[in-house]
Amino acid sequence: MNTRFTLSLDAMGGDHAPKMVVEGIEIACERFPDIDFLLFGDEKQLKPLLDACPRAKARSQIHHTDEAVQNETKAAVALRRGRNTSMRLAINAVKDGRAAGVISSGNTGALMAMGKFVLKMLPGIDRPAIATYFPTQRGDSVMLDLGANVECDERNLVQFAVMGEVFARNVLGVQQPSIGLLNVGVEGFKGNDAVRAAHDILRESTLPIKFHGFVEGDDIGLGTVDVVVTDGFTGNIALKTTEGTAKMVAFFLKQALTGSFMAKLGGLLARPALNVLRTRMDPRRYNGAMLVGLNGICVKSHGSTDEIGFATAIGVTANLVNGQFNERIKEDMGGINIDQSAAEVA
């Protein structure tokens, strides 16, 4: 049985907040009866929304603030001047032990900066990374980092591998996830120094992990491995390329099925199959990227998501809390000495 716990929510973060936040709670309440919520935001806006959502109202407590981090605010400015914003107060609730995790659809840079400042880093982790899961031909895979760190050394990549493996076990339910390092080829001599060094450390590691080796860009969609590890620069480009390709395919498919009478008839006949495809590719089903490495559960919801997507982010957070995600990372990081391993393979 899952233990009852509380999540803190930045109720004012996101393009459609606070409406989608409250309605997302209403949806999540049915699946997660053991979660309570602390809502940080404008009480005048939140109260009527909760009145219209009885399940959410019964399990939510409003903490009023009329300040919020804007999308265009720089991270450093938000950190200095945003002490009373809904985002900062929601993060503080995790630090203070009033909540087991925090969710925000707001400014990613500000969330990263505030989260790192308030929650600090887990022991053995140098930098946080953004991790999320997405569909592949074999199921779902995890990829990190997706933009938190433009440049990474071998230490960072090895840490990302450990955290990604724990994420895949707790969120995707994979008992022994396979791990791959994204590279320009699968041969051992390819790639930069950091990628090759990380490869050697993971290959020689005594951790009970399933290290596949190098993977290439096309392996992401194929689902060759359960966890794809890369630096934030490459990961963000790969993610945005994948999203853009999916939109392009949807656009071409719509054109092809509406171009003529026969095409429309074919589209009508194919509607059940297209609905299955639409559901499989629905980005709301994959909403909720964790800032892994922080000493507290912190999940970033997409800024433009709706209530369904936000409910998904709540589910991701719940799985991380129930799976004692950070405790598992501490255990695994305690089983590897990156400096010693690097010296051994040098």
C-alpha positions in Angstrom: 0.0 0.0 0.0 1.2 3.5 -0.8 1.7 5.9 2.1 -0.3 9.1 2.1 1.7 12.2 1.2 1.4 15.8 0.1 2.6 17.4 -3.1 3.2 21.2 -3.5 2.1 22.8 -6.7 3.1 26.1 -8.4 -0.5 26.9 -9.2 0.4 30.0 -11.3 3.0 28.4 -13.5 2.1 27.6 -17.1 0.2 29.1 -20.1 -3.2 27.8 -18.8 -2.7 28.2 -15.1 -4.3 28.1 -12.6 -7.3 26.4 -14.3 -5.4 23.5 -15.8 -3.7 22.9 -12.4 -6.9 22.6 -10.5 -8.6 20.5 -13.2 -5.5 18.3 -13.4 -5.8 17.7 -9.6 -9.5 16.7 -10.1 -8.4 14.1 -12.7 -5.5 12.8 -10.6 -7.6 12.4 -7.5 -9.4 9.4 -9.0 -6.2 7.5 -9.7 -4.3 8.7 -6.6 -6.6 8.7 -3.5 -3.7 9.0 -1.1 -2.3 12.4 -2.2 -3.1 15.8 -0.7 -2.1 19.1 -2.4 -0.7 22.4 -1.3 -1.5 25.1 -3.9 0.6 28.2 -4.0 -1.0 31.0 -5.9 -3.7 33.7 -6.1 -6.5 32.7 -3.7 -9.0 34.9 -5.6 -8.4 32.8 -8.8 -8.0 29.4 -7.1 -11.0 29.4 -4.8 -13.8 29.5 -7.5 -11.9 26.9 -9.5 -11.7 24.5 -6.5 -15.4 25.2 -5.8 -16.1 23.7 -9.3 -13.9 20.6 -8.6 -15.1 18.9 -5.5 -12.5 16.1 -5.3 -9.7 18.6 -5.7 -11.2 21.0 -3.2 -11.5 18.2 -0.6 -7.8 17.5 -0.8 -6.2 20.9 -1.5 -5.1 23.7 0.7 -4.4 27.2 -0.7 -1.4 29.2 0.3 -1.9 32.7 -1.1 0.6 34.7 -3.0 0.0 37.3 -5.7 3.5 36.9 -7.1 4.5 34.5 -9.9 7.6 33.9 -12.0 7.0 35.1 -15.6 8.1 33.0 -18.6 10.5 35.7 -19.8 12.1 36.3 -16.4 15.8 35.3 -16.4 16.8 32.6 -13.9 19.2 34.8 -12.0 16.6 37.5 -11.6 13.9 35.0 -10.5 16.3 33.6 -7.9 17.1 37.0 -6.5 13.7 38.6 -6.6 11.3 35.7 -6.5 11.3 34.7 -2.8 7.5 35.2 -2.5 6.5 33.8 -5.9 4.3 30.7 -6.2 7.2 28.7 -7.6 9.6 29.5 -4.8 7.1 28.9 -2.0 6.1 25.6 -3.6 9.8 24.5 -3.6 10.3 25.7 0.0 7.5 23.4 1.0 9.6 20.4 0.0 12.6 21.8 1.7 10.6 22.3 4.9 9.2 18.8 4.8 5.6 19.9 4.3 5.5 18.2 0.8 7.1 15.1 -0.7 7.5 16.7 -4.1 6.9 19.8 -6.2 5.4 20.3 -9.6 5.6 23.5 -11.8 4.7 24.3 -15.4 6.5 27.6 -15.1 9.9 28.9 -16.3 12.3 26.0 -16.6 15.4 28.0 -15.9 14.0 29.6 -12.8 12.8 26.2 -11.5 16.2 24.8 -12.0 18.0 27.7 -10.3 15.5 27.8 -7.4 15.5 24.1 -7.0 19.3 23.8 -6.9 19.5 26.8 -4.5 16.8 25.6 -2.1 17.0 21.8 -2.2 20.7 21.5 -2.9 22.2 18.4 -4.6 22.1 14.8 -3.7 25.4 13.3 -2.3 27.7 12.3 -5.1 25.9 14.3 -7.8 27.6 17.3 -9.2 24.8 18.7 -11.5 21.1 18.2 -11.9 19.7 16.9 -15.2 16.4 17.1 -16.9 15.0 13.6 -17.5 11.7 12.5 -19.1 10.3 9.5 -21.0 8.9 9.2 -24.5 7.5 6.6 -26.9 9.7 4.3 -29.0 9.0 1.2 -31.2 9.6 -1.0 -28.2 7.7 0.9 -25.6 8.9 3.9 -23.6 12.5 5.1 -23.0 14.1 7.7 -20.7 16.5 10.3 -22.0 18.7 12.8 -20.0 20.0 15.4 -20.0 17.5 17.4 -22.0 18.9 20.9 -21.5 20.1 21.6 -18.0 23.8 21.2 -18.8 25.2 22.3 -22.2 28.7 20.9 -21.4 29.3 17.7 -19.5 32.4 15.7 -18.5 32.5 11.9 -17.9 31.6 12.3 -14.2 28.3 14.0 -15.2 27.5 11.4 -17.8 28.1 8.5 -15.5 25.9 10.2 -12.8 23.2 10.8 -15.4 23.4 7.0 -16.3 22.8 6.0 -12.7 20.0 8.4 -12.2 18.3 7.5 -15.5 18.5 3.8 -14.6 16.7 4.5 -11.3 14.1 6.7 -13.2 13.4 3.9 -15.7 12.8 1.4 -12.9 10.5 3.6 -10.8 8.5 5.4 -13.6 8.5 2.9 -16.4 8.6 -0.3 -14.2 11.6 -1.8 -16.1 13.3 -4.3 -13.8 16.7 -4.0 -15.3 16.9 -1.1 -17.7 19.5 -1.1 -20.4 21.7 2.1 -20.7 23.2 3.6 -23.8 25.5 6.6 -24.3 24.4 8.7 -27.3 27.3 9.1 -29.7 28.1 9.7 -33.4 28.8 5.9 -33.9 28.9 2.7 -32.0 32.6 2.1 -32.4 34.7 2.6 -29.3 37.1 5.1 -30.9 34.3 7.5 -31.9 33.1 10.5 -29.9 34.7 13.1 -27.7 36.9 12.4 -24.7 34.1 12.7 -22.2 31.8 10.2 -23.9 34.6 7.7 -24.4 35.8 8.1 -20.8 32.2 7.6 -19.5 31.8 4.5 -21.7 34.9 3.0 -20.1 33.8 3.8 -16.5 30.3 2.3 -17.1 31.7 -0.8 -18.8 34.1 -1.5 -15.9 31.6 -0.5 -13.2 30.6 -3.0 -10.5 27.1 -1.6 -10.4 24.3 -4.1 -11.2 23.4 -2.2 -14.3 22.9 -3.3 -17.9 25.2 -1.1 -19.9 24.6 -1.5 -23.7 27.4 0.8 -24.9 27.2 3.5 -27.5 23.9 4.2 -29.4 23.2 6.5 -32.3 20.4 9.0 -33.0 18.2 6.4 -34.8 18.4 4.1 -31.8 16.3 6.6 -29.8 13.1 6.0 -31.8 14.0 2.3 -32.2 14.0 1.8 -28.5 17.4 0.1 -28.6 18.0 0.9 -24.9 15.7 1.9 -22.0 17.9 4.9 -21.0 19.6 7.3 -23.4 22.4 9.3 -21.8 23.8 12.5 -23.3 24.8 16.1 -22.5 22.1 18.8 -22.3 23.1 20.4 -25.6 22.7 17.3 -27.7 19.7 16.0 -25.6 17.7 19.2 -26.1 18.3 19.2 -29.8 17.4 15.5 -30.1 14.2 16.1 -28.1 13.1 19.2 -30.2 14.0 17.3 -33.4 11.8 14.4 -32.4 8.9 16.7 -31.5 9.3 18.6 -34.8 9.4 15.3 -36.8 6.2 14.1 -35.0 4.4 17.3 -35.9 5.6 17.1 -39.5 4.4 13.5 -39.9 1.0 14.5 -38.4 0.8 17.4 -40.9 1.7 15.3 -43.9 -0.8 12.6 -42.7 -3.6 15.1 -42.4 -2.8 16.5 -45.9 -2.8 13.0 -47.4 -6.1 12.1 -45.8 -8.0 15.3 -46.8 -6.6 15.9 -50.3 -9.4 14.2 -52.2 -12.8 12.5 -51.8 -11.2 9.0 -51.9 -8.6 10.2 -49.4 -11.3 11.4 -47.0 -13.1 8.1 -47.4 -9.9 6.2 -46.6 -9.4 8.4 -43.6 -12.9 7.7 -42.4 -12.3 3.9 -42.7 -8.9 4.3 -41.0 -10.2 6.5 -38.1 -10.1 3.7 -35.4 -6.4 3.0 -36.2 -5.6 6.7 -36.4 -7.2 7.2 -33.0 -4.9 4.6 -31.6 -1.9 6.3 -33.2 -3.1 9.7 -31.9 -3.3 8.4 -28.3 0.1 6.7 -28.5 1.7 9.9 -29.7 -0.2 12.3 -27.4 2.4 14.4 -25.7 0.2 14.8 -22.7 0.8 11.1 -21.9 4.5 11.9 -21.5 4.3 15.1 -19.6 6.4 15.5 -16.5 10.2 15.9 -16.7 12.1 15.4 -13.4 15.0 17.6 -12.3 17.1 14.6 -11.2 20.0 15.0 -8.9 18.3 17.5 -6.6 17.8 16.6 -2.9 14.1 16.6 -3.3 11.5 15.5 -5.9 11.0 18.3 -8.4 9.0 17.8 -11.6 8.7 20.2 -14.5 5.4 20.1 -16.4 5.3 21.4 -20.0 4.3 25.1 -20.0 1.6 24.7 -22.6 0.0 21.5 -21.2 -3.7 21.1 -20.3 -5.4 19.5 -17.3 -4.8 16.0 -18.7 -1.1 16.6 -19.1 -0.8 18.1 -15.7 -2.6 15.1 -14.2 0.1 13.0 -15.9 2.8 15.0 -14.3 1.2 14.4 -10.9 1.3 10.7 -11.7 5.0 10.9 -12.5 5.7 12.7 -9.3 3.6 10.1 -7.3 5.6 7.2 -8.8 8.9 8.9 -7.9 7.8 9.5 -4.3 6.3 6.0 -3.9 9.4 4.5 -5.4 11.7 6.4 -3.0 13.6 7.7 -6.1 16.2 9.8 -4.4 17.0 7.0 -1.8 17.6 4.6 -4.7 20.0 7.1 -6.3 21.9 7.5 -3.1 22.3 3.7 -2.8 23.5 3.3 -6.4 25.9 6.3 -6.3 27.4 4.7 -3.1 28.4 1.7 -5.2 30.6 3.5 -7.6 33.7 5.6 -7.2 33.9 7.6 -10.4 37.4 9.0 -9.7 38.8 5.6 -9.0 37.1 4.0 -12.0 38.4 6.7 -14.2 41.9 6.2 -12.9 41.6 2.4 -13.5 40.6 2.8 -17.1 43.1 5.5 -18.0 
